[in-house]
């Protein structure tokens, strides 16, 4: 449970940092990306930069909600997000 909370917060920061509130990922999008990360990119967890890069590079395999969040961001997040 602890790792799920930490990862959800990291994902929120990763996908939502520097964006307006209107473009921040919803709770449903965060949950979808969490599930996709566990399914597609388990070897990258808990490194949020690696998780995000893995999700972006596997965009066609993502669930619809997670893909929406990643595409809204444009896949532009870099390792500068800390």
Secondary structure, DSSP 8 states (H G I E B T S, - for coil): -HHHHHHHHHHHHHHHTTS-GGGS--HHHHHHHHHHHHHH-GGGTT-HHHHHHHHHHTGGGS-HHHHHHHHHHTT---TT--
